[in-house]
Amino acid sequence: MAKLPHLPLQRLDKTFDRRRVAAPVLPPVRGSAKGHAAAITSKIDAVTAEQKALPRIEGIDPELILKVNLAAPVQEDSWRTAGFKILAQEPGGILVLFSDDTELKSFRERLAEYQKGTQGDAKNPAYSQLFAAIDDVQSIVATDRIGPRLQADGKAVVADFEPRANLTVDIELWDAPTQLDRQVRVQKVVSHIEGKGGEILSRYVGATGLIVLRARMRGSVLREVLELPVIARIDVPPIPDLGERDPVWSKYWS
């Protein structure tokens, strides 16, 4: 049998990523940018009106925290340039957003451009990646901040908290842009609770993401704290699973 030369193989200096890349999820095609923008505007107006209707608490600046339901992902930079910071992502395409501009000027300016529809040679309206992805906009209200252990104990709405009852609770705050902002935000809430006769038992301010206070206060004060937009959740401290409710933990309710 004739001996033939081996096929020469050339080594490549570059290796290629063989992982599959998921196809991008595009926002749905809206029938009318004008109509969709008008619907978003109506919902934003309702959210800001609800925010303005909240009772003002001395020493705590007004801030807007809301949630949006998305039909497709939106880049974080799109939210940032529209005046928002992402605080949390929840199942079902829900984002929790924060803005220190309660009028949402930057967001509204972009929404007005989107509402004009497709212009010139463009294939889509301006900012369509942002606004076409939005299905709904909602306020975060006091009942959203009541934790699962309180709800299991029959505290489903603000009125369920007896004004004269003394409660010990864990208060989780939404994150803030910088460590200084976190400290300032915490101190404003602490000052309000202590000014109303409550007691701060402990506090934890992480470098990012987690801010928790443990406090003891009357139900009337807790009702006010539940209305604060900077509050993410309030719940009773966790109880060890000992089979029976440990009498020691009864000190958290009186």
Disulfide bonds with the S-S distance in Angstrom:
none
